[in-house]
Amino acid sequence: MSDNKPIETVSDRGTSISIWRNEGEKGPRYAFQVSRSYKDDNDQWQHTNTFYEDDMLRLGRLAGKAYDIAREHRREFARSAEPAHGTDPRDEGRRREPARSRGRQYRR
């Protein structure tokens, strides 16, 4: 994973999701690492990617938060990559359709 450090980690009661940013040709992509921490019989912290049924709801909620964080990072990247004049270079040469009225149309 890039930069050897996650951009953010969300966690709840030993369950965590780390969000990693990877640079690609088309911009950043985000990867997620899911883990659960616990203490073993020797009182040492261990990490696993195995979850119990009572972890599932918590994991789902954390996944939603992690997704929202990655989506916001993507939006920030897109805003910073926008052309300064508000035009999209991909639109060059394209003909724009006139805006249509969204008002009610009545039959006669």
SULHUGI-V145192 format. One record per run of one state. SS is the DSSP state (alpha for helix, beta for strand, coil for the rest). FROM is the first residue (numbers start at 1). LEN is the number of residues. If there is no record, write none. Layout:
SS&FROM&LEN + SS&FROM&LEN
This chain:
coil&1&1 + alpha&2&3 + coil&5&3 + beta&8&5 + coil&13&2 + beta&15&10 + coil&25&2 + beta&27&13 + coil&40&5 + beta&45&4 + coil&49&4 + alpha&53&29 + coil&82&7 + alpha&89&3 + coil&92&17
